[in-house]
Amino acid sequence: MTDAPHYRLDDLRRFASALGSAVGLNPGRAAALATHLLWFDAAGASPFGIETLADWLDRIEARQVDPAAEGRVTRESIGTAILDGQNGLPPLILERAGGVAVEKSRDAGVGLVRVENIGPVGPSACVVAEMAIGPTAAMALGPGPSWALALPSDEGLPAVFDPALGAGQDRGKGGEARPPVSAWPGSVAAWASALVPEGGWLVGAIAVAGLEPLASFHERVGAAMRGAEGSPGRLAPVPWEARRRDAREHGVVVGAAAWKRLKRWAERCDVTPPSPLQR
C-alpha cells in the first residue's frame, strides 16, 4: 500500500451514487454509473475509474448528456439490433447494448448491436467483461479507434483485452480512451470504421456453446493467456482477481486533484465525502 489515502470501495460507491442522484440520475442509474467507474479502480485502471466522476458530473450538469435517457431499440432482427442512445449517459447506454447483444446471442447464437447517438464513452473493457461472465465471448468496436474483447475462462473471471487499459494516463475529458492508432492494424481499421459509423459502437456477443464445448474453449483461452498476464491492455483472470481482492481489503487511491474536484461537488450537493481508511 502507498502512503496516499485509501477509500473503501463501498464508501466510494455510496458517495458516487449520491452525487449522481444530485445531478439528476435516478438512484438505480446513479448506482450503475458508480459501479461502472469503480470496476476500473478494482481492475488496476484507476485513470478511467472514480477519478473521472467529476468529468461525468460536469457533462450531466451542462446537459451534454441526458441523464434520463435509457436508449431505445429502433430496429431489430433475431440476431441484430440498432440502439438509439438518445444522447444518454454513455457508459450506461453501452451496458444496455451489451445486455441486448447477450439476449440476442441466446436465441441466435450471435448478437450484434449497433449503437448510435452516443457521446464519448471511455474504455469498454468493463462492458465486455460483464457480458463474458458465463459462456459468452464479447466484443466492442468504437471510435478512437477503440476496441475490447472478453473471453470466458474456467477461472471465473473472463480474459479481457483492451488497448486503452495500457494507455495509462492517456485519456480525455469524461474518461474517453485514446488508444494508439495502431490499436486497429492497417486494413482492419478501414474494415472496422465501415462497420461502425463515426461516433458509434458495435457490440457483439457469441454463445460459445453454439460453436464448441465450453471446456475446449476454456483450454484455448488459458493457453493464450499463459505468459501474457503482465502485458499492457490485458486482464488475466488470476492477477485480476488478486487486484480485486486487494481493492476490497485495502481500498483504492483517489488522486489528490480528482479528490479536490469531487469535494467541490460534494459541497455543492450537500453530500458528505467518505473518510479515508485508517491504517
C-alpha positions as CSV (number, residue, x, y, z in Angstrom):
1,M,0.0,0.0,0.0
2,T,1.1,3.6,-0.7
3,D,1.1,6.5,1.7
4,A,-1.7,8.1,-0.2
5,P,-5.2,8.0,1.3
6,H,-7.2,4.8,0.5
7,Y,-11.0,4.7,0.4
8,R,-13.3,1.7,0.8
9,L,-15.0,0.7,-2.4
10,D,-18.4,0.6,-0.8
11,D,-17.9,4.1,0.7
12,L,-16.9,5.4,-2.7
13,R,-19.9,3.7,-4.4
14,R,-22.3,5.3,-2.0
15,F,-20.6,8.7,-2.4
16,A,-20.6,8.5,-6.2
17,S,-24.2,7.3,-6.2
18,A,-25.3,10.3,-4.1
19,L,-23.5,12.7,-6.3
20,G,-25.1,11.2,-9.4
21,S,-28.5,11.4,-7.9
22,A,-27.9,15.0,-7.0
23,V,-27.3,16.0,-10.7
24,G,-30.4,14.2,-12.0
25,L,-29.7,10.5,-12.3
26,N,-32.4,8.2,-10.8
27,P,-30.9,6.2,-7.9
28,G,-30.6,3.0,-9.9
29,R,-28.7,4.6,-12.7
30,A,-26.5,6.6,-10.3
31,A,-25.5,3.4,-8.6
32,A,-24.8,1.8,-12.0
33,L,-22.5,4.6,-13.0
34,A,-20.7,4.3,-9.7
35,T,-20.3,0.6,-10.2
36,H,-19.0,1.0,-13.7
37,L,-16.3,3.5,-12.7
38,L,-15.2,1.5,-9.7
39,W,-14.8,-1.5,-11.9
40,F,-11.7,0.2,-13.4
41,D,-10.3,1.0,-9.9
42,A,-10.6,-2.6,-8.8
43,A,-9.0,-3.7,-12.1
44,G,-6.0,-1.5,-11.6
45,A,-7.0,1.0,-14.3
46,S,-7.7,4.0,-11.9
47,P,-7.2,6.7,-14.6
48,F,-10.6,5.5,-16.0
49,G,-12.3,4.9,-12.6
50,I,-13.8,7.1,-9.9
51,E,-11.3,9.9,-10.8
52,T,-13.3,10.6,-13.9
53,L,-16.6,11.1,-11.9
54,A,-16.3,14.8,-11.8
55,D,-16.0,14.9,-15.6
56,W,-19.2,12.9,-15.9
57,L,-21.0,15.2,-13.4
58,D,-19.8,18.3,-15.4
59,R,-21.2,16.7,-18.6
60,I,-24.5,16.0,-17.0
61,E,-24.8,19.5,-15.5
62,A,-24.0,21.1,-18.8
63,R,-26.7,18.8,-20.4
64,Q,-24.1,17.4,-22.8
65,V,-25.8,14.1,-22.0
66,D,-29.4,13.4,-21.0
67,P,-29.4,11.8,-17.5
68,A,-32.9,10.3,-18.0
69,A,-32.3,8.7,-21.4
70,E,-32.0,4.9,-21.4
71,G,-31.7,4.3,-25.1
72,R,-34.3,2.8,-27.5
73,V,-34.1,-0.1,-29.9
74,T,-35.2,1.2,-33.2
75,R,-34.7,-1.8,-35.5
76,E,-34.1,-5.5,-34.8
77,S,-34.0,-9.0,-36.1
78,I,-33.4,-12.3,-34.4
79,G,-29.6,-11.6,-34.0
80,T,-29.2,-7.9,-34.6
81,A,-30.4,-4.6,-33.3
82,I,-29.9,-0.9,-33.6
83,L,-29.9,1.0,-30.3
84,D,-30.5,4.8,-30.4
85,G,-28.6,6.0,-27.4
86,Q,-30.7,9.2,-27.2
87,N,-27.6,11.0,-26.0
88,G,-27.9,9.3,-22.7
89,L,-25.1,8.6,-20.2
90,P,-22.6,6.8,-22.5
91,P,-21.3,4.0,-20.1
92,L,-24.9,3.0,-19.2
93,I,-26.1,3.1,-22.8
94,L,-23.2,0.8,-23.8
95,E,-24.0,-1.5,-21.0
96,R,-27.6,-1.7,-22.2
97,A,-26.3,-2.5,-25.7
98,G,-24.3,-5.3,-24.1
99,G,-27.3,-6.7,-22.4
100,V,-29.3,-6.7,-25.7
101,A,-26.4,-8.4,-27.5
102,V,-26.3,-11.2,-25.0
103,E,-30.1,-11.7,-25.2
104,K,-29.8,-12.0,-29.0
105,S,-27.0,-14.5,-28.7
106,R,-29.1,-16.8,-26.6
107,D,-31.7,-17.0,-29.4
108,A,-29.5,-16.8,-32.5
109,G,-26.0,-17.8,-31.3
110,V,-24.7,-14.4,-32.2
111,G,-26.0,-11.0,-31.1
112,L,-24.8,-7.7,-32.8
113,V,-26.0,-4.3,-31.6
114,R,-25.1,-1.1,-33.4
115,V,-25.2,1.9,-31.0
116,E,-26.0,5.4,-32.4
117,N,-26.4,8.9,-30.8
118,I,-23.8,8.3,-28.1
119,G,-21.0,10.6,-26.9
120,P,-17.5,9.6,-25.7
121,V,-17.6,6.6,-23.5
122,G,-14.2,5.6,-22.4
123,P,-12.7,2.1,-22.4
124,S,-15.3,-0.6,-23.0
125,A,-13.5,-3.3,-21.0
126,C,-16.0,-3.2,-18.2
127,V,-18.9,-3.7,-20.5
128,V,-17.4,-6.7,-22.4
129,A,-16.2,-8.2,-19.1
130,E,-19.6,-8.2,-17.6
131,M,-21.0,-9.8,-20.8
132,A,-18.5,-12.6,-20.7
133,I,-19.3,-13.8,-17.1
134,G,-20.7,-17.0,-18.4
135,P,-20.5,-18.9,-21.7
136,T,-20.3,-15.8,-23.9
137,A,-17.5,-14.2,-25.9
138,A,-18.0,-10.5,-26.1
139,M,-16.5,-7.6,-28.2
140,A,-17.0,-3.9,-28.7
141,L,-15.7,-1.7,-31.5
142,G,-15.9,2.0,-31.2
143,P,-14.3,5.3,-32.2
144,G,-10.8,6.2,-31.3
145,P,-10.2,3.5,-32.7
146,S,-11.4,1.7,-29.6
147,W,-11.9,-2.0,-29.2
148,A,-12.2,-4.5,-26.4
149,L,-12.6,-8.3,-26.3
150,A,-13.6,-10.6,-23.4
151,L,-13.4,-14.4,-23.4
152,P,-14.9,-16.6,-20.8
153,S,-12.4,-18.7,-18.8
154,D,-12.5,-21.5,-16.3
155,E,-11.0,-19.2,-13.7
156,G,-14.4,-17.5,-13.0
157,L,-13.4,-14.1,-14.4
158,P,-13.0,-13.7,-18.1
159,A,-9.8,-12.8,-20.0
160,V,-10.1,-9.2,-21.1
161,F,-8.2,-7.3,-23.8
162,D,-8.5,-3.6,-24.3
163,P,-5.5,-1.5,-25.5
164,A,-6.9,1.6,-23.7
165,L,-6.1,0.0,-20.4
166,G,-2.5,0.1,-21.3
167,A,-2.7,3.8,-22.3
168,G,-2.3,4.8,-18.6
169,Q,-2.9,8.5,-18.1
170,D,-3.7,9.0,-21.8
171,R,-7.4,9.8,-21.6
172,G,-9.6,12.8,-22.4
173,K,-12.3,14.5,-20.5
174,G,-15.0,12.2,-19.4
175,G,-12.6,9.3,-19.4
176,E,-12.7,8.7,-23.2
177,A,-10.0,6.3,-24.3
178,R,-7.2,7.4,-26.6
179,P,-5.5,4.2,-27.6
180,P,-2.8,4.4,-30.2
181,V,-3.8,4.5,-33.8
182,S,-2.2,1.0,-34.2
183,A,-4.9,-0.4,-31.9
184,W,-6.7,-1.3,-35.2
185,P,-3.9,-2.5,-37.5
186,G,-3.8,-1.3,-41.1
187,S,-6.6,-2.7,-43.2
188,V,-8.6,-3.7,-40.0
189,A,-9.1,0.0,-39.3
190,A,-10.8,0.5,-42.6
191,W,-13.0,-2.6,-42.1
192,A,-14.0,-1.6,-38.6
193,S,-14.7,2.0,-39.5
194,A,-17.0,0.8,-42.2
195,L,-18.9,-1.4,-39.8
196,V,-19.1,1.3,-37.1
197,P,-20.4,4.7,-38.2
198,E,-18.4,7.7,-36.9
199,G,-19.0,8.1,-33.2
200,G,-21.0,4.9,-32.9
201,W,-20.2,1.4,-31.5
202,L,-20.8,-2.1,-32.5
203,V,-21.3,-4.5,-29.6
204,G,-21.3,-8.3,-30.1
205,A,-21.9,-11.4,-28.2
206,I,-21.2,-15.0,-29.3
207,A,-22.7,-18.0,-27.5
208,V,-19.6,-20.3,-27.2
209,A,-21.7,-23.4,-26.7
210,G,-23.1,-22.9,-30.1
211,L,-19.7,-23.4,-31.6
212,E,-17.9,-26.0,-29.4
213,P,-17.9,-27.5,-25.9
214,L,-17.1,-24.8,-23.3
215,A,-14.3,-26.9,-21.8
216,S,-12.2,-27.0,-25.0
217,F,-12.8,-23.2,-25.5
218,H,-11.6,-22.6,-21.9
219,E,-8.4,-24.6,-22.7
220,R,-7.5,-22.4,-25.6
221,V,-8.2,-19.2,-23.6
222,G,-5.9,-20.5,-20.9
223,A,-3.2,-21.3,-23.4
224,A,-3.5,-17.9,-25.0
225,M,-3.2,-16.1,-21.6
226,R,-0.2,-18.0,-20.3
227,G,2.8,-15.7,-20.2
228,A,0.7,-12.7,-21.1
229,E,-0.6,-11.8,-17.7
230,G,1.5,-8.6,-17.4
231,S,1.1,-7.4,-21.0
232,P,-0.4,-3.9,-21.3
233,G,-4.1,-3.8,-22.1
234,R,-4.7,-7.4,-20.8
235,L,-6.5,-8.5,-17.7
236,A,-5.8,-12.2,-17.0
237,P,-8.3,-13.8,-14.6
238,V,-5.9,-14.8,-11.7
239,P,-3.9,-11.5,-11.3
240,W,-7.1,-9.6,-11.9
241,E,-8.9,-11.4,-9.1
242,A,-5.9,-10.6,-6.9
243,R,-6.3,-6.9,-7.7
244,R,-10.0,-7.0,-6.9
245,R,-9.3,-8.7,-3.6
246,D,-6.7,-6.1,-2.7
247,A,-9.1,-3.3,-3.6
248,R,-11.8,-4.9,-1.4
249,E,-9.5,-5.4,1.5
250,H,-7.3,-2.3,1.4
251,G,-9.4,0.2,-0.6
252,V,-8.4,2.3,-3.6
253,V,-6.5,5.5,-4.0
254,V,-8.1,8.6,-5.5
255,G,-5.6,11.2,-6.8
256,A,-5.4,14.5,-5.0
257,A,-6.5,16.6,-7.9
258,A,-9.5,14.4,-8.6
259,W,-10.5,14.3,-4.9
260,K,-10.4,18.1,-4.7
261,R,-12.9,18.3,-7.6
262,L,-15.1,15.7,-6.0
263,K,-15.1,17.5,-2.7
264,R,-16.2,20.7,-4.5
265,W,-19.1,18.7,-6.0
266,A,-19.9,17.3,-2.6
267,E,-20.1,20.8,-1.1
268,R,-22.4,21.9,-3.9
269,C,-24.7,18.9,-3.5
270,D,-24.6,18.7,0.3
271,V,-23.1,15.2,0.2
272,T,-20.6,14.1,2.9
273,P,-17.4,12.6,1.4
274,P,-16.2,9.4,2.9
275,S,-13.3,9.3,5.2
276,P,-10.1,7.5,4.2
277,L,-9.2,4.2,5.7
278,Q,-7.3,4.3,9.0
279,R,-4.0,2.4,8.5
